[in-house]
Amino acid sequence: MTNSVFYLIFFYLRNRKKKESIMKKIILSMLLLAFGISNLVAENISVKVTSSTPIYRQSIVDVPHTTYIEEQIQVPYNCNIKKSNTNTIGLDTIIGAVAGVVVGNQIGRGNGRTAAKIVGGIGGGYIANNMRDGTSDTCYRMEFRSIPHTNYIQETRERLVAYKNCGYIGNRKICKKTKNKQNYIYLHY
């Protein structure tokens, strides 16, 4: 309000006719000066806070919830099985030799056919005998592993945003919102 009075007096002095008396100008100048000084000397009042109430704001937050699913898988490993090379003639060697003779019989004529039977029998027996000892070095074992699975669930949370600090001047309740709790509220008049 004092600023509006200040501007009214300023415009009044500026727009006056030149015939007016100097005394009126001096009086109005003094009033203008008095209003300007009263704005500079504002009164500060401190009020003791009697209650501080927290102010919360609710917000919705996505909260991760992780669960684990158990899964059984085959894992290869090197088992280092010791091979026993006994070189015994077993049923598999005999079957391999007979198969080799049958295949050799299909090749050639005359003495070539006889040679093919001999080579086929020896080759079939040799291959069948080595297949018996040809176990692989890779073994498999069953293992369990946990696979994480994350779901997001919306939750409502409260967040502290300010405090409503209140006190009394006489019977009049004065409140002011601040970021932190205050012991005193400062008012400027």
PyMOL CGO cylinders between C-alpha atoms (Angstrom):
from pymol import cmd
from pymol.cgo import CYLINDER

trace = [
    CYLINDER, 0.00, 0.00, 0.00, 2.84, 2.39, 0.79, 0.3, 1, 1, 1, 1, 1, 1,
    CYLINDER, 2.84, 2.39, 0.79, 4.27, 1.94, -2.71, 0.3, 1, 1, 1, 1, 1, 1,
    CYLINDER, 4.27, 1.94, -2.71, 0.98, 3.00, -4.30, 0.3, 1, 1, 1, 1, 1, 1,
    CYLINDER, 0.98, 3.00, -4.30, 0.89, 6.13, -2.09, 0.3, 1, 1, 1, 1, 1, 1,
    CYLINDER, 0.89, 6.13, -2.09, 4.49, 6.83, -3.05, 0.3, 1, 1, 1, 1, 1, 1,
    CYLINDER, 4.49, 6.83, -3.05, 3.65, 6.70, -6.77, 0.3, 1, 1, 1, 1, 1, 1,
    CYLINDER, 3.65, 6.70, -6.77, 0.53, 8.85, -6.36, 0.3, 1, 1, 1, 1, 1, 1,
    CYLINDER, 0.53, 8.85, -6.36, 2.50, 11.59, -4.62, 0.3, 1, 1, 1, 1, 1, 1,
    CYLINDER, 2.50, 11.59, -4.62, 5.30, 11.36, -7.19, 0.3, 1, 1, 1, 1, 1, 1,
    CYLINDER, 5.30, 11.36, -7.19, 2.91, 11.76, -10.12, 0.3, 1, 1, 1, 1, 1, 1,
    CYLINDER, 2.91, 11.76, -10.12, 1.04, 14.55, -8.32, 0.3, 1, 1, 1, 1, 1, 1,
    CYLINDER, 1.04, 14.55, -8.32, 4.22, 16.56, -7.87, 0.3, 1, 1, 1, 1, 1, 1,
    CYLINDER, 4.22, 16.56, -7.87, 5.38, 15.94, -11.40, 0.3, 1, 1, 1, 1, 1, 1,
    CYLINDER, 5.38, 15.94, -11.40, 2.13, 16.96, -13.11, 0.3, 1, 1, 1, 1, 1, 1,
    CYLINDER, 2.13, 16.96, -13.11, 1.27, 20.06, -11.08, 0.3, 1, 1, 1, 1, 1, 1,
    CYLINDER, 1.27, 20.06, -11.08, 0.99, 23.41, -12.61, 0.3, 1, 1, 1, 1, 1, 1,
    CYLINDER, 0.99, 23.41, -12.61, 3.94, 25.76, -12.22, 0.3, 1, 1, 1, 1, 1, 1,
    CYLINDER, 3.94, 25.76, -12.22, 1.78, 28.40, -10.54, 0.3, 1, 1, 1, 1, 1, 1,
    CYLINDER, 1.78, 28.40, -10.54, 1.35, 26.43, -7.33, 0.3, 1, 1, 1, 1, 1, 1,
    CYLINDER, 1.35, 26.43, -7.33, 3.22, 27.55, -4.30, 0.3, 1, 1, 1, 1, 1, 1,
    CYLINDER, 3.22, 27.55, -4.30, 6.58, 26.22, -3.33, 0.3, 1, 1, 1, 1, 1, 1,
    CYLINDER, 6.58, 26.22, -3.33, 5.27, 25.57, 0.18, 0.3, 1, 1, 1, 1, 1, 1,
    CYLINDER, 5.27, 25.57, 0.18, 2.86, 22.88, -1.05, 0.3, 1, 1, 1, 1, 1, 1,
    CYLINDER, 2.86, 22.88, -1.05, 5.70, 21.24, -2.95, 0.3, 1, 1, 1, 1, 1, 1,
    CYLINDER, 5.70, 21.24, -2.95, 7.84, 21.18, 0.18, 0.3, 1, 1, 1, 1, 1, 1,
    CYLINDER, 7.84, 21.18, 0.18, 5.04, 19.64, 2.27, 0.3, 1, 1, 1, 1, 1, 1,
    CYLINDER, 5.04, 19.64, 2.27, 4.37, 16.98, -0.32, 0.3, 1, 1, 1, 1, 1, 1,
    CYLINDER, 4.37, 16.98, -0.32, 8.10, 16.26, -0.62, 0.3, 1, 1, 1, 1, 1, 1,
    CYLINDER, 8.10, 16.26, -0.62, 8.29, 15.77, 3.15, 0.3, 1, 1, 1, 1, 1, 1,
    CYLINDER, 8.29, 15.77, 3.15, 5.32, 13.37, 3.03, 0.3, 1, 1, 1, 1, 1, 1,
    CYLINDER, 5.32, 13.37, 3.03, 7.00, 11.47, 0.25, 0.3, 1, 1, 1, 1, 1, 1,
    CYLINDER, 7.00, 11.47, 0.25, 10.21, 11.25, 2.28, 0.3, 1, 1, 1, 1, 1, 1,
    CYLINDER, 10.21, 11.25, 2.28, 8.29, 10.08, 5.38, 0.3, 1, 1, 1, 1, 1, 1,
    CYLINDER, 8.29, 10.08, 5.38, 6.64, 7.22, 3.47, 0.3, 1, 1, 1, 1, 1, 1,
    CYLINDER, 6.64, 7.22, 3.47, 9.99, 6.17, 1.95, 0.3, 1, 1, 1, 1, 1, 1,
    CYLINDER, 9.99, 6.17, 1.95, 11.69, 6.04, 5.37, 0.3, 1, 1, 1, 1, 1, 1,
    CYLINDER, 11.69, 6.04, 5.37, 8.82, 4.07, 6.89, 0.3, 1, 1, 1, 1, 1, 1,
    CYLINDER, 8.82, 4.07, 6.89, 9.38, 1.39, 4.23, 0.3, 1, 1, 1, 1, 1, 1,
    CYLINDER, 9.38, 1.39, 4.23, 13.06, 1.17, 5.11, 0.3, 1, 1, 1, 1, 1, 1,
    CYLINDER, 13.06, 1.17, 5.11, 12.41, 0.82, 8.83, 0.3, 1, 1, 1, 1, 1, 1,
    CYLINDER, 12.41, 0.82, 8.83, 10.09, -2.19, 8.70, 0.3, 1, 1, 1, 1, 1, 1,
    CYLINDER, 10.09, -2.19, 8.70, 9.33, -3.91, 11.97, 0.3, 1, 1, 1, 1, 1, 1,
    CYLINDER, 9.33, -3.91, 11.97, 10.47, -7.50, 12.44, 0.3, 1, 1, 1, 1, 1, 1,
    CYLINDER, 10.47, -7.50, 12.44, 8.47, -9.63, 14.86, 0.3, 1, 1, 1, 1, 1, 1,
    CYLINDER, 8.47, -9.63, 14.86, 9.49, -13.07, 16.09, 0.3, 1, 1, 1, 1, 1, 1,
    CYLINDER, 9.49, -13.07, 16.09, 6.80, -15.47, 17.24, 0.3, 1, 1, 1, 1, 1, 1,
    CYLINDER, 6.80, -15.47, 17.24, 7.56, -18.54, 19.40, 0.3, 1, 1, 1, 1, 1, 1,
    CYLINDER, 7.56, -18.54, 19.40, 6.46, -21.72, 17.59, 0.3, 1, 1, 1, 1, 1, 1,
    CYLINDER, 6.46, -21.72, 17.59, 4.00, -23.76, 19.65, 0.3, 1, 1, 1, 1, 1, 1,
    CYLINDER, 4.00, -23.76, 19.65, 3.38, -26.54, 17.14, 0.3, 1, 1, 1, 1, 1, 1,
    CYLINDER, 3.38, -26.54, 17.14, 5.14, -27.95, 14.07, 0.3, 1, 1, 1, 1, 1, 1,
    CYLINDER, 5.14, -27.95, 14.07, 3.09, -30.28, 11.90, 0.3, 1, 1, 1, 1, 1, 1,
    CYLINDER, 3.09, -30.28, 11.90, 4.79, -32.29, 9.15, 0.3, 1, 1, 1, 1, 1, 1,
    CYLINDER, 4.79, -32.29, 9.15, 3.27, -32.04, 5.67, 0.3, 1, 1, 1, 1, 1, 1,
    CYLINDER, 3.27, -32.04, 5.67, 3.50, -35.17, 3.51, 0.3, 1, 1, 1, 1, 1, 1,
    CYLINDER, 3.50, -35.17, 3.51, 2.93, -35.71, -0.20, 0.3, 1, 1, 1, 1, 1, 1,
    CYLINDER, 2.93, -35.71, -0.20, 1.88, -39.12, -1.46, 0.3, 1, 1, 1, 1, 1, 1,
    CYLINDER, 1.88, -39.12, -1.46, 3.51, -40.52, -4.57, 0.3, 1, 1, 1, 1, 1, 1,
    CYLINDER, 3.51, -40.52, -4.57, 3.28, -43.82, -6.43, 0.3, 1, 1, 1, 1, 1, 1,
    CYLINDER, 3.28, -43.82, -6.43, 6.60, -45.64, -6.78, 0.3, 1, 1, 1, 1, 1, 1,
    CYLINDER, 6.60, -45.64, -6.78, 7.53, -48.76, -8.80, 0.3, 1, 1, 1, 1, 1, 1,
    CYLINDER, 7.53, -48.76, -8.80, 9.27, -51.09, -6.35, 0.3, 1, 1, 1, 1, 1, 1,
    CYLINDER, 9.27, -51.09, -6.35, 11.20, -54.10, -7.73, 0.3, 1, 1, 1, 1, 1, 1,
    CYLINDER, 11.20, -54.10, -7.73, 10.45, -57.50, -6.21, 0.3, 1, 1, 1, 1, 1, 1,
    CYLINDER, 10.45, -57.50, -6.21, 12.78, -60.30, -7.30, 0.3, 1, 1, 1, 1, 1, 1,
    CYLINDER, 12.78, -60.30, -7.30, 11.92, -64.00, -7.12, 0.3, 1, 1, 1, 1, 1, 1,
    CYLINDER, 11.92, -64.00, -7.12, 14.15, -66.90, -8.14, 0.3, 1, 1, 1, 1, 1, 1,
    CYLINDER, 14.15, -66.90, -8.14, 13.06, -69.84, -10.30, 0.3, 1, 1, 1, 1, 1, 1,
    CYLINDER, 13.06, -69.84, -10.30, 14.98, -73.11, -9.83, 0.3, 1, 1, 1, 1, 1, 1,
    CYLINDER, 14.98, -73.11, -9.83, 15.96, -74.83, -13.08, 0.3, 1, 1, 1, 1, 1, 1,
    CYLINDER, 15.96, -74.83, -13.08, 17.68, -78.20, -13.57, 0.3, 1, 1, 1, 1, 1, 1,
    CYLINDER, 17.68, -78.20, -13.57, 20.26, -78.29, -16.38, 0.3, 1, 1, 1, 1, 1, 1,
    CYLINDER, 20.26, -78.29, -16.38, 22.88, -80.70, -17.75, 0.3, 1, 1, 1, 1, 1, 1,
    CYLINDER, 22.88, -80.70, -17.75, 26.41, -79.42, -17.35, 0.3, 1, 1, 1, 1, 1, 1,
    CYLINDER, 26.41, -79.42, -17.35, 29.24, -81.09, -19.31, 0.3, 1, 1, 1, 1, 1, 1,
    CYLINDER, 29.24, -81.09, -19.31, 32.52, -81.80, -17.56, 0.3, 1, 1, 1, 1, 1, 1,
    CYLINDER, 32.52, -81.80, -17.56, 35.69, -83.78, -18.25, 0.3, 1, 1, 1, 1, 1, 1,
    CYLINDER, 35.69, -83.78, -18.25, 35.29, -87.05, -16.39, 0.3, 1, 1, 1, 1, 1, 1,
    CYLINDER, 35.29, -87.05, -16.39, 38.67, -88.66, -17.36, 0.3, 1, 1, 1, 1, 1, 1,
    CYLINDER, 38.67, -88.66, -17.36, 37.48, -92.27, -17.57, 0.3, 1, 1, 1, 1, 1, 1,
    CYLINDER, 37.48, -92.27, -17.57, 40.42, -94.65, -17.66, 0.3, 1, 1, 1, 1, 1, 1,
    CYLINDER, 40.42, -94.65, -17.66, 40.25, -96.84, -20.72, 0.3, 1, 1, 1, 1, 1, 1,
    CYLINDER, 40.25, -96.84, -20.72, 41.03, -100.47, -20.26, 0.3, 1, 1, 1, 1, 1, 1,
    CYLINDER, 41.03, -100.47, -20.26, 42.83, -101.73, -23.35, 0.3, 1, 1, 1, 1, 1, 1,
    CYLINDER, 42.83, -101.73, -23.35, 42.65, -105.48, -22.82, 0.3, 1, 1, 1, 1, 1, 1,
    CYLINDER, 42.65, -105.48, -22.82, 42.58, -106.35, -26.54, 0.3, 1, 1, 1, 1, 1, 1,
    CYLINDER, 42.58, -106.35, -26.54, 40.27, -109.28, -25.99, 0.3, 1, 1, 1, 1, 1, 1,
    CYLINDER, 40.27, -109.28, -25.99, 38.17, -110.58, -28.80, 0.3, 1, 1, 1, 1, 1, 1,
    CYLINDER, 38.17, -110.58, -28.80, 34.58, -110.12, -27.89, 0.3, 1, 1, 1, 1, 1, 1,
    CYLINDER, 34.58, -110.12, -27.89, 31.28, -110.60, -29.62, 0.3, 1, 1, 1, 1, 1, 1,
    CYLINDER, 31.28, -110.60, -29.62, 31.49, -107.09, -31.07, 0.3, 1, 1, 1, 1, 1, 1,
    CYLINDER, 31.49, -107.09, -31.07, 34.85, -107.86, -32.72, 0.3, 1, 1, 1, 1, 1, 1,
    CYLINDER, 34.85, -107.86, -32.72, 33.45, -111.04, -34.30, 0.3, 1, 1, 1, 1, 1, 1,
    CYLINDER, 33.45, -111.04, -34.30, 30.36, -109.23, -35.58, 0.3, 1, 1, 1, 1, 1, 1,
    CYLINDER, 30.36, -109.23, -35.58, 32.58, -106.46, -37.01, 0.3, 1, 1, 1, 1, 1, 1,
    CYLINDER, 32.58, -106.46, -37.01, 34.81, -108.99, -38.79, 0.3, 1, 1, 1, 1, 1, 1,
    CYLINDER, 34.81, -108.99, -38.79, 31.79, -110.82, -40.29, 0.3, 1, 1, 1, 1, 1, 1,
    CYLINDER, 31.79, -110.82, -40.29, 30.35, -107.49, -41.49, 0.3, 1, 1, 1, 1, 1, 1,
    CYLINDER, 30.35, -107.49, -41.49, 33.70, -106.61, -43.06, 0.3, 1, 1, 1, 1, 1, 1,
    CYLINDER, 33.70, -106.61, -43.06, 33.80, -109.99, -44.92, 0.3, 1, 1, 1, 1, 1, 1,
    CYLINDER, 33.80, -109.99, -44.92, 30.26, -109.42, -46.24, 0.3, 1, 1, 1, 1, 1, 1,
    CYLINDER, 30.26, -109.42, -46.24, 31.19, -105.93, -47.51, 0.3, 1, 1, 1, 1, 1, 1,
    CYLINDER, 31.19, -105.93, -47.51, 34.48, -107.29, -49.01, 0.3, 1, 1, 1, 1, 1, 1,
    CYLINDER, 34.48, -107.29, -49.01, 32.54, -110.01, -50.83, 0.3, 1, 1, 1, 1, 1, 1,
    CYLINDER, 32.54, -110.01, -50.83, 30.67, -107.33, -52.77, 0.3, 1, 1, 1, 1, 1, 1,
    CYLINDER, 30.67, -107.33, -52.77, 33.94, -105.90, -54.17, 0.3, 1, 1, 1, 1, 1, 1,
    CYLINDER, 33.94, -105.90, -54.17, 36.05, -107.40, -56.94, 0.3, 1, 1, 1, 1, 1, 1,
    CYLINDER, 36.05, -107.40, -56.94, 36.17, -110.78, -58.83, 0.3, 1, 1, 1, 1, 1, 1,
    CYLINDER, 36.17, -110.78, -58.83, 38.30, -113.87, -58.36, 0.3, 1, 1, 1, 1, 1, 1,
    CYLINDER, 38.30, -113.87, -58.36, 41.46, -113.39, -56.29, 0.3, 1, 1, 1, 1, 1, 1,
    CYLINDER, 41.46, -113.39, -56.29, 40.54, -109.68, -55.80, 0.3, 1, 1, 1, 1, 1, 1,
    CYLINDER, 40.54, -109.68, -55.80, 37.34, -110.75, -54.11, 0.3, 1, 1, 1, 1, 1, 1,
    CYLINDER, 37.34, -110.75, -54.11, 39.26, -113.02, -51.73, 0.3, 1, 1, 1, 1, 1, 1,
    CYLINDER, 39.26, -113.02, -51.73, 41.68, -110.21, -50.89, 0.3, 1, 1, 1, 1, 1, 1,
    CYLINDER, 41.68, -110.21, -50.89, 38.72, -107.82, -50.32, 0.3, 1, 1, 1, 1, 1, 1,
    CYLINDER, 38.72, -107.82, -50.32, 37.11, -110.36, -47.92, 0.3, 1, 1, 1, 1, 1, 1,
    CYLINDER, 37.11, -110.36, -47.92, 40.34, -110.66, -45.92, 0.3, 1, 1, 1, 1, 1, 1,
    CYLINDER, 40.34, -110.66, -45.92, 40.88, -106.87, -45.74, 0.3, 1, 1, 1, 1, 1, 1,
    CYLINDER, 40.88, -106.87, -45.74, 37.17, -106.28, -44.93, 0.3, 1, 1, 1, 1, 1, 1,
    CYLINDER, 37.17, -106.28, -44.93, 37.22, -108.89, -42.11, 0.3, 1, 1, 1, 1, 1, 1,
    CYLINDER, 37.22, -108.89, -42.11, 40.40, -107.48, -40.53, 0.3, 1, 1, 1, 1, 1, 1,
    CYLINDER, 40.40, -107.48, -40.53, 39.16, -103.87, -40.91, 0.3, 1, 1, 1, 1, 1, 1,
    CYLINDER, 39.16, -103.87, -40.91, 35.69, -104.63, -39.51, 0.3, 1, 1, 1, 1, 1, 1,
    CYLINDER, 35.69, -104.63, -39.51, 37.13, -106.50, -36.52, 0.3, 1, 1, 1, 1, 1, 1,
    CYLINDER, 37.13, -106.50, -36.52, 39.63, -103.69, -35.82, 0.3, 1, 1, 1, 1, 1, 1,
    CYLINDER, 39.63, -103.69, -35.82, 36.97, -100.97, -35.97, 0.3, 1, 1, 1, 1, 1, 1,
    CYLINDER, 36.97, -100.97, -35.97, 34.53, -102.89, -33.77, 0.3, 1, 1, 1, 1, 1, 1,
    CYLINDER, 34.53, -102.89, -33.77, 37.26, -103.66, -31.19, 0.3, 1, 1, 1, 1, 1, 1,
    CYLINDER, 37.26, -103.66, -31.19, 38.28, -99.97, -30.94, 0.3, 1, 1, 1, 1, 1, 1,
    CYLINDER, 38.28, -99.97, -30.94, 34.69, -98.77, -30.64, 0.3, 1, 1, 1, 1, 1, 1,
    CYLINDER, 34.69, -98.77, -30.64, 34.37, -100.73, -27.41, 0.3, 1, 1, 1, 1, 1, 1,
    CYLINDER, 34.37, -100.73, -27.41, 37.14, -98.68, -25.78, 0.3, 1, 1, 1, 1, 1, 1,
    CYLINDER, 37.14, -98.68, -25.78, 36.12, -95.41, -27.42, 0.3, 1, 1, 1, 1, 1, 1,
    CYLINDER, 36.12, -95.41, -27.42, 34.17, -93.85, -24.50, 0.3, 1, 1, 1, 1, 1, 1,
    CYLINDER, 34.17, -93.85, -24.50, 34.15, -90.07, -24.65, 0.3, 1, 1, 1, 1, 1, 1,
    CYLINDER, 34.15, -90.07, -24.65, 35.89, -87.83, -22.15, 0.3, 1, 1, 1, 1, 1, 1,
    CYLINDER, 35.89, -87.83, -22.15, 32.78, -85.66, -21.77, 0.3, 1, 1, 1, 1, 1, 1,
    CYLINDER, 32.78, -85.66, -21.77, 30.34, -86.56, -19.05, 0.3, 1, 1, 1, 1, 1, 1,
    CYLINDER, 30.34, -86.56, -19.05, 27.25, -84.72, -17.89, 0.3, 1, 1, 1, 1, 1, 1,
    CYLINDER, 27.25, -84.72, -17.89, 25.97, -84.00, -14.42, 0.3, 1, 1, 1, 1, 1, 1,
    CYLINDER, 25.97, -84.00, -14.42, 22.69, -82.44, -13.34, 0.3, 1, 1, 1, 1, 1, 1,
    CYLINDER, 22.69, -82.44, -13.34, 22.89, -79.06, -11.61, 0.3, 1, 1, 1, 1, 1, 1,
    CYLINDER, 22.89, -79.06, -11.61, 20.35, -76.64, -10.26, 0.3, 1, 1, 1, 1, 1, 1,
    CYLINDER, 20.35, -76.64, -10.26, 20.61, -72.94, -10.91, 0.3, 1, 1, 1, 1, 1, 1,
    CYLINDER, 20.61, -72.94, -10.91, 18.48, -70.00, -9.83, 0.3, 1, 1, 1, 1, 1, 1,
    CYLINDER, 18.48, -70.00, -9.83, 17.18, -67.65, -12.47, 0.3, 1, 1, 1, 1, 1, 1,
    CYLINDER, 17.18, -67.65, -12.47, 16.15, -64.22, -11.15, 0.3, 1, 1, 1, 1, 1, 1,
    CYLINDER, 16.15, -64.22, -11.15, 12.76, -62.90, -12.24, 0.3, 1, 1, 1, 1, 1, 1,
    CYLINDER, 12.76, -62.90, -12.24, 11.91, -59.27, -11.34, 0.3, 1, 1, 1, 1, 1, 1,
    CYLINDER, 11.91, -59.27, -11.34, 8.39, -57.85, -11.11, 0.3, 1, 1, 1, 1, 1, 1,
    CYLINDER, 8.39, -57.85, -11.11, 7.62, -54.19, -10.42, 0.3, 1, 1, 1, 1, 1, 1,
    CYLINDER, 7.62, -54.19, -10.42, 4.81, -53.49, -8.00, 0.3, 1, 1, 1, 1, 1, 1,
    CYLINDER, 4.81, -53.49, -8.00, 3.35, -50.01, -7.55, 0.3, 1, 1, 1, 1, 1, 1,
    CYLINDER, 3.35, -50.01, -7.55, 3.31, -48.82, -3.96, 0.3, 1, 1, 1, 1, 1, 1,
    CYLINDER, 3.31, -48.82, -3.96, 2.08, -45.58, -2.46, 0.3, 1, 1, 1, 1, 1, 1,
    CYLINDER, 2.08, -45.58, -2.46, 4.69, -43.83, -0.33, 0.3, 1, 1, 1, 1, 1, 1,
    CYLINDER, 4.69, -43.83, -0.33, 4.59, -40.64, 1.68, 0.3, 1, 1, 1, 1, 1, 1,
    CYLINDER, 4.59, -40.64, 1.68, 7.38, -38.09, 1.38, 0.3, 1, 1, 1, 1, 1, 1,
    CYLINDER, 7.38, -38.09, 1.38, 7.98, -35.26, 3.84, 0.3, 1, 1, 1, 1, 1, 1,
    CYLINDER, 7.98, -35.26, 3.84, 7.83, -31.95, 1.93, 0.3, 1, 1, 1, 1, 1, 1,
    CYLINDER, 7.83, -31.95, 1.93, 7.48, -29.21, 4.59, 0.3, 1, 1, 1, 1, 1, 1,
    CYLINDER, 7.48, -29.21, 4.59, 6.47, -28.28, 8.15, 0.3, 1, 1, 1, 1, 1, 1,
    CYLINDER, 6.47, -28.28, 8.15, 3.58, -26.07, 9.18, 0.3, 1, 1, 1, 1, 1, 1,
    CYLINDER, 3.58, -26.07, 9.18, 5.02, -24.03, 12.08, 0.3, 1, 1, 1, 1, 1, 1,
    CYLINDER, 5.02, -24.03, 12.08, 2.40, -22.19, 14.16, 0.3, 1, 1, 1, 1, 1, 1,
    CYLINDER, 2.40, -22.19, 14.16, 2.54, -19.74, 17.06, 0.3, 1, 1, 1, 1, 1, 1,
    CYLINDER, 2.54, -19.74, 17.06, 0.36, -17.04, 18.66, 0.3, 1, 1, 1, 1, 1, 1,
    CYLINDER, 0.36, -17.04, 18.66, 0.49, -13.24, 18.79, 0.3, 1, 1, 1, 1, 1, 1,
    CYLINDER, 0.49, -13.24, 18.79, -2.07, -12.50, 21.47, 0.3, 1, 1, 1, 1, 1, 1,
    CYLINDER, -2.07, -12.50, 21.47, -5.15, -14.52, 20.49, 0.3, 1, 1, 1, 1, 1, 1,
    CYLINDER, -5.15, -14.52, 20.49, -4.22, -14.57, 16.81, 0.3, 1, 1, 1, 1, 1, 1,
    CYLINDER, -4.22, -14.57, 16.81, -2.73, -17.80, 15.42, 0.3, 1, 1, 1, 1, 1, 1,
    CYLINDER, -2.73, -17.80, 15.42, 0.12, -17.28, 12.91, 0.3, 1, 1, 1, 1, 1, 1,
    CYLINDER, 0.12, -17.28, 12.91, 1.37, -20.16, 10.72, 0.3, 1, 1, 1, 1, 1, 1,
    CYLINDER, 1.37, -20.16, 10.72, 4.20, -20.38, 8.22, 0.3, 1, 1, 1, 1, 1, 1,
    CYLINDER, 4.20, -20.38, 8.22, 5.33, -23.29, 6.01, 0.3, 1, 1, 1, 1, 1, 1,
    CYLINDER, 5.33, -23.29, 6.01, 9.05, -24.03, 6.07, 0.3, 1, 1, 1, 1, 1, 1,
    CYLINDER, 9.05, -24.03, 6.07, 11.31, -26.81, 4.89, 0.3, 1, 1, 1, 1, 1, 1,
    CYLINDER, 11.31, -26.81, 4.89, 12.49, -27.62, 8.44, 0.3, 1, 1, 1, 1, 1, 1,
    CYLINDER, 12.49, -27.62, 8.44, 11.04, -27.37, 11.95, 0.3, 1, 1, 1, 1, 1, 1,
    CYLINDER, 11.04, -27.37, 11.95, 11.48, -23.88, 13.39, 0.3, 1, 1, 1, 1, 1, 1,
    CYLINDER, 11.48, -23.88, 13.39, 11.65, -22.59, 16.97, 0.3, 1, 1, 1, 1, 1, 1,
    CYLINDER, 11.65, -22.59, 16.97, 10.58, -19.09, 15.91, 0.3, 1, 1, 1, 1, 1, 1,
    CYLINDER, 10.58, -19.09, 15.91, 8.59, -17.60, 13.03, 0.3, 1, 1, 1, 1, 1, 1,
    CYLINDER, 8.59, -17.60, 13.03, 9.90, -14.26, 11.80, 0.3, 1, 1, 1, 1, 1, 1,
    CYLINDER, 9.90, -14.26, 11.80, 7.35, -11.77, 10.41, 0.3, 1, 1, 1, 1, 1, 1,
    CYLINDER, 7.35, -11.77, 10.41, 8.15, -8.49, 8.66, 0.3, 1, 1, 1, 1, 1, 1,
    CYLINDER, 8.15, -8.49, 8.66, 5.71, -5.55, 9.04, 0.3, 1, 1, 1, 1, 1, 1,
]
cmd.load_cgo(trace, "trace")
